[in-house]
Amino acid sequence: MGQTANDDDRMSLVIDVISVSEAFEGSEEIAAARDLARSFLTGVQAVHGLPVSGRAMGMVQLVVSELVTNARKYAPGPCLLTMQVQDGAIEVTVWDSSTDLPAVLAPDPDRVGQHGLEIVMAVCQSFQVHREPVGKRITAAIVLADDPGGDAAGRLL
């Protein structure tokens, strides 16, 4: 009688995705969003053993702060923050109810304020804006470990 393969003998590809989501309603909750980012990444490092550089920790908190601040400032109602770690990077996504796409202004050293998205785009590996049936979703990706062959956002030089 021949040997048959069972499920244990087959190679399977399992993609681990680590994520957290939380809704925020008030401007006072922007600090809570930053705290969620910090505690989430601390858990990613401690529980899952993934490297998270100090640079990544700071950049993720900055991106979360800027995106949640903009959502609370320019869109009515709550916003939803989702952070997802996969393939050595974290995607920070903020959904809000406004269909107005954010205006990314050209760099201007004389302008006071409104540099948030400019900064976010400079520190991220990728930045995307998608209209949704209700509102919009902004996603920024940040690499978790410093890349000695690239810049702070993980782009190859």
MOSUL-V681003 format. One line per field, one symbol per residue. phi: phi as a letter, one per 20 degrees, with the letter a starting at -180 (. if undefined). psi: psi as a letter, one per 30 degrees, with the letter a starting at -180 (. if undefined). burial: 1 if it has 24 or more other C-alpha atoms within 12 Angstrom, else 0. Layout:
phi=???
psi=???
burial=???
This chain:
phi=.fededgfeeecdddecdbbcbecddffeffffffffffffffgffedmefcfgffgffffffggfffgffffdcfnfcddcccdalmcdddccdceeefffeeefgbfefenldgfgfgffedfbbcccfdgcnbcdccdcfedfdfecefenefe
psi=klkkkleffkkkjkjkkklkkkkkelffgeeeeeeeeeeeeeeeeeefgkkjleeeeeeeeeeeeeeeeeeeefklallkkkkkkkhglkkjkkklfkfkkkjjlkkjffkjahgeeeeeefflelkkkkklejalkkkkkkkekkjfgaafggkk.
burial=0000000000000000011101111010110111011101110100000111101111111111111111111110011111111001111111111100010000000000000110111111111110000011111111111100000111000
